[in-house]
Amino acid sequence: MPHDVVLRELLAEAQSLLAAGPHPDRARQDAETLLLQAWGRQYPERNHAWLLTHLDSHAAPGNAAEFHALVKRRLAGEPIQYIAGETEFYGLPFSVTRDVLIPRPETEHLVEKALQFSAELADPRIVDVGTGSGAIAVALATHLSKVSITATDISSAALAIARRNAQRNQVADRIRFVAGDLLAPVVGEQFEMVVSNPPYVAEADRGTLAIEVREFEPGAALFAGSDGLSVYRRLITAAHDTLAAGGILLLEIGYGQQNAVGALLESAGFGDIEFTADLQGIPRVVTGRRP
């Protein structure tokens, strides 16, 4: 590679390649993110202003080689968030690896509902089931000054990332992380709120998922049996036993699962069942209250 190549030329080449990749609409944005990654511009220093002032700077061969390697990973379908090692959720920075799901904007609706219900409580005890990257727990701890949050996950690797994110966002002192399946780690305890974004994709739908999700994100955090409801069946029953009287269960749900999950909540004895739609009008969050 010539030593006089400049960042502007590298970006143009990468943008052209990525335009034929999984997300052509993001080609320029992804190229910029990967270039900043190759140049070691980590959050919060990573920013567009730095790039604008260095577009005509000459590229060191080592950085350029790293950049091309990152572009190759993106072209293979690897999510940009995993390549960069970070993402944003609810306005907060999160580290992510292939051990955890990438937090989605849709899950922010779950956080918003939890914050609304928390306003009813003086010192809420909340358990985040299947915390993954810790996105929900960290977001809640950031916005609630008086809160006790427990976050569970069956994956020790995921819990390590969640702890790192709690420290990164300076809320580690308000979150207890415990390993185990669903609510098993907190048997015998009671909470005012159980919140979860559980696995809810049916195994039969595996082939319909984008390559970024199907090939790179952890299957254990995605798939829930033949109908996508197997985790809901166990979690809803366990949540009823874990919640204090008047406590709230909040769950993210998948497309077309409104009726089935609503029926599971009714069968378990929950009342005041309500659904909240996302920005596309799709029911995304369900809430129910233990009498």
C-alpha positions in Angstrom: 0.0 0.0 0.0 1.4 3.5 -0.9 2.6 5.5 2.1 0.9 8.6 0.8 -2.7 7.3 1.0 -4.9 9.6 3.1 -7.9 8.8 5.3 -10.3 10.3 2.8 -9.3 7.8 0.2 -9.5 4.9 2.6 -13.0 5.9 3.6 -14.1 6.2 -0.1 -12.8 2.8 -0.9 -14.4 1.2 2.2 -17.7 2.9 1.6 -17.8 1.5 -2.0 -17.1 -2.0 -0.6 -19.7 -1.7 2.2 -22.3 -0.4 -0.2 -22.5 -4.0 -1.6 -22.6 -5.5 2.0 -25.4 -6.3 4.4 -26.4 -2.7 5.0 -25.7 -0.4 2.0 -27.7 2.4 3.7 -25.1 2.4 6.5 -22.0 2.2 4.2 -20.6 5.6 5.0 -21.5 5.5 8.7 -20.0 2.0 9.1 -16.8 3.0 7.2 -16.3 5.9 9.6 -16.9 3.8 12.7 -14.4 1.2 11.5 -11.8 3.8 10.6 -12.0 5.4 14.0 -11.7 1.9 15.5 -8.6 1.2 13.5 -7.1 4.5 14.7 -7.8 3.7 18.3 -10.4 6.4 18.8 -12.3 4.7 21.6 -15.4 6.2 23.4 -15.7 9.0 24.4 -12.9 10.3 22.2 -14.4 8.6 19.1 -16.2 11.4 17.3 -17.0 12.8 13.9 -15.2 16.1 14.6 -11.9 14.3 14.9 -12.4 12.5 11.6 -13.3 15.7 9.8 -10.0 17.3 10.9 -7.9 14.3 9.8 -9.4 13.4 6.5 -6.4 14.6 4.6 -3.9 13.0 7.0 -1.6 10.3 5.7 -2.5 6.8 6.9 0.2 4.8 8.7 0.4 1.3 7.0 -0.4 -0.5 10.3 -3.6 1.5 10.8 -4.6 1.1 7.2 -4.1 -2.7 7.4 -6.2 -2.9 10.6 -8.9 -0.9 8.9 -9.0 -3.2 5.9 -9.3 -6.2 8.3 -12.2 -4.6 10.1 -14.0 -3.8 6.8 -13.6 -7.5 5.8 -15.2 -8.6 9.1 -18.1 -6.3 8.4 -18.6 -7.6 4.8 -18.8 -11.1 6.3 -21.9 -9.9 8.3 -20.4 -9.3 11.7 -22.4 -6.6 13.5 -20.6 -3.2 13.6 -21.2 -3.2 17.4 -19.2 -6.3 17.9 -16.4 -5.1 15.7 -16.3 -1.8 17.5 -16.8 -3.5 20.9 -19.4 -1.0 22.0 -22.8 0.4 21.3 -25.2 2.9 22.8 -28.5 2.2 24.7 -30.7 4.7 26.3 -28.1 7.4 25.8 -25.4 5.4 27.6 -22.3 3.6 26.4 -22.1 -0.1 26.6 -19.3 -2.6 25.9 -20.6 -5.6 23.9 -19.0 -8.9 22.7 -20.5 -12.0 21.1 -21.3 -13.3 24.6 -24.3 -10.9 24.8 -27.1 -9.6 22.6 -26.7 -6.2 21.1 -29.2 -3.9 22.9 -31.9 -2.8 20.6 -33.8 0.6 20.5 -37.0 -1.4 21.0 -35.9 -2.4 24.4 -35.8 1.2 25.5 -39.6 1.0 25.6 -39.2 -1.6 28.4 -36.9 0.8 30.3 -39.4 3.6 29.9 -42.3 1.6 31.3 -40.2 0.4 34.2 -39.3 4.0 35.0 -42.9 5.0 34.9 -43.9 2.3 37.3 -40.9 3.1 39.6 -42.4 6.5 40.1 -45.1 4.8 42.2 -42.5 3.4 44.6 -40.3 5.0 47.2 -37.4 2.5 47.3 -38.1 -0.1 44.5 -36.5 -3.5 44.5 -36.1 -4.6 40.9 -34.8 -7.8 39.4 -33.6 -7.8 35.7 -33.8 -11.4 34.5 -31.3 -12.4 31.8 -29.5 -9.1 32.0 -27.0 -9.9 29.2 -24.9 -6.7 28.7 -26.7 -5.2 31.7 -28.4 -2.6 29.5 -31.7 -2.6 31.3 -30.3 -2.7 34.8 -27.7 0.0 34.1 -30.2 2.3 32.4 -32.6 1.9 35.4 -29.9 2.4 38.0 -28.7 5.5 36.1 -32.1 7.1 36.2 -33.3 6.0 39.7 -31.4 7.5 42.6 -33.1 5.2 45.2 -33.2 1.7 43.8 -32.0 -1.8 44.6 -31.4 -3.8 41.4 -30.5 -7.4 41.1 -29.4 -8.7 37.7 -29.4 -12.4 36.8 -28.0 -14.3 33.9 -27.1 -17.9 33.3 -24.0 -16.9 31.4 -20.9 -16.0 33.5 -19.4 -14.4 30.4 -22.4 -12.2 30.1 -22.3 -11.2 33.8 -18.7 -10.2 33.4 -19.6 -7.8 30.6 -22.7 -6.5 32.6 -20.4 -5.8 35.6 -18.0 -3.9 33.3 -20.9 -1.8 32.0 -22.1 -1.0 35.4 -18.7 0.2 36.4 -18.3 2.1 33.1 -21.5 4.0 33.8 -20.8 4.4 37.5 -23.7 2.5 38.9 -21.9 -0.7 40.1 -22.8 0.1 43.7 -26.5 -0.1 42.9 -26.6 -3.4 41.1 -26.1 -6.9 42.5 -25.1 -9.4 39.8 -26.0 -13.1 40.4 -25.5 -16.2 38.2 -28.3 -18.6 37.5 -31.3 -19.5 35.4 -34.0 -16.9 35.3 -35.2 -16.2 38.9 -33.6 -19.3 40.5 -30.8 -17.2 42.0 -33.3 -15.1 44.0 -35.7 -17.8 45.3 -37.1 -16.7 48.6 -36.6 -13.0 47.9 -39.4 -10.6 46.9 -39.3 -7.6 44.6 -41.6 -4.8 43.5 -40.7 -5.3 39.9 -39.5 -8.0 37.6 -38.3 -6.9 34.2 -36.9 -9.0 31.4 -36.1 -9.1 27.7 -36.0 -12.9 27.5 -35.3 -15.1 24.5 -38.5 -15.2 22.3 -37.6 -16.3 18.8 -39.0 -19.6 17.7 -36.5 -22.2 16.5 -38.5 -22.5 13.3 -37.8 -18.8 12.5 -34.0 -19.2 12.7 -33.7 -19.0 8.9 -35.6 -15.8 8.7 -33.1 -13.8 10.8 -30.5 -11.6 9.3 -27.1 -13.1 9.1 -25.8 -10.6 11.6 -28.2 -12.0 14.2 -28.3 -15.6 13.1 -24.6 -16.2 12.8 -23.1 -13.8 15.4 -25.4 -13.2 18.3 -25.7 -15.8 21.1 -28.4 -18.3 20.3 -29.2 -19.0 24.0 -30.3 -15.4 24.3 -32.4 -15.5 21.1 -34.3 -18.8 20.8 -37.0 -20.1 23.0 -38.3 -23.5 21.8 -40.5 -24.4 18.9 -42.9 -21.6 19.4 -40.8 -18.9 21.1 -42.8 -19.1 24.3 -40.8 -21.6 26.4 -39.0 -19.0 28.5 -42.2 -17.0 29.0 -43.9 -20.1 30.4 -41.3 -20.6 33.1 -40.6 -16.9 33.8 -44.2 -15.7 34.2 -44.9 -18.4 36.8 -41.7 -17.8 38.7 -42.3 -14.0 38.6 -45.7 -14.3 40.2 -44.1 -16.1 43.2 -41.2 -13.6 43.3 -43.3 -10.4 43.2 -44.6 -8.7 46.3 -48.4 -8.0 46.4 -49.1 -5.3 43.8 -45.7 -5.9 42.1 -45.3 -5.4 38.4 -43.9 -7.8 35.7 -42.6 -6.2 32.6 -41.6 -8.2 29.5 -40.5 -7.5 26.0 -42.3 -9.6 23.5 -41.8 -10.5 19.9 -44.0 -9.9 16.8 -47.3 -11.7 16.9 -46.9 -12.8 20.6 -49.4 -10.5 22.2 -52.3 -12.9 22.6 -50.2 -15.9 23.6 -48.2 -14.0 26.3 -51.3 -12.2 27.5 -53.0 -15.6 28.0 -50.0 -16.9 30.0 -50.1 -13.8 32.3 -53.9 -14.3 32.9 -53.4 -18.0 33.6 -50.7 -17.2 36.2 -53.0 -14.8 38.0 -51.7 -11.4 36.8 -54.1 -8.5 36.4 -54.0 -5.0 34.8 -52.4 -6.5 31.7 -51.4 -3.8 29.3 -49.4 -3.8 26.0 -47.2 -0.9 24.8 -46.4 -0.6 21.1 -43.1 0.4 19.6 -42.6 3.2 17.0 -43.9 0.9 14.3 -47.1 0.2 16.2 -46.1 -3.3 17.1 -46.9 -4.5 20.6 -43.4 -4.7 22.2 -43.9 -4.5 26.0 -46.4 -6.3 28.2 -47.0 -5.4 31.8 -49.0 -7.2 34.5 -49.6 -6.7 38.1 -49.7 -9.3 40.8 -52.9 -8.7 42.9 
